[in-house]
Amino acid sequence: IFGQGKTPEQIGGIFEKIVARSPNVLITRSTPEVFGQIRNIYTDAEWHDSAKMIRVIRDTTDLGLGEIAVCTAGTSDIPVAEEAALTAEAMGNRVTRIWDAGVAGIHRILGERSRLQNSRVVIVAAGMEGALPSVVGGLVAVPVIALPTSIGYGASFHGLAALLGMLNSCASNVTVVNIDNGFGAGFAASLINRRSMPPA
């Protein structure tokens, strides 16, 4: 459920219908107020403050072929990256988190090379100039999902500079989702990592 712009009552009504037929439910772009409404419906709902996400997990079956790595350039990118990680976990994947490994200190990402290379899919969240996905793309032989964030100074244009930099990556294994779309990155990574696809 995309929570932004919806009232707690609207989200609660949608949630009741979905939770009755789906074991796992996510509410993105949410608030503590909405969480209070959801807890009245389902007491085991989780609030994840960093990602501003509400999550209900009742099925923890591992559906992935391997592990998904979620990597950030900086600490400021963590909220969007955590949305991606929580989404991937809710969809039945094992996730490893690699925070604050940007190109401003290139030794940091090089130090994580083995963890990245052992992953089946890598999500890379970066703002500023968005260079990190290209670097990671050159280090691994798996799909890299570039996740631009709206972090940066004026000329970053709220993530547009990172988005354009990622779209222009020369690393052939890099594909890009929209600015701050952690949910979309986690969802796409999960589909790539699936053992088998459910019937349409």
Buried (B, 14 or more C-beta within 10 A) or exposed (E): BEBEEBEBEBBBEBBEEBBEEEEBBBBBBBBEEBBEBBBEEBEEBEBBEEBBBBBBBEEEEEBBEBBBBBBBBBEBBBBBBBBBBBBBBBBBBBBBBBBBBBBEEEEBBEEBEEBBEEBBBBBBBBBBBBBBBBBBBBBBEBBBBBBBBBBBEEEBBBBBBBBBBBEEBEBEBBBBBEBBBBBBBBBBBBEBBBEEEEEE
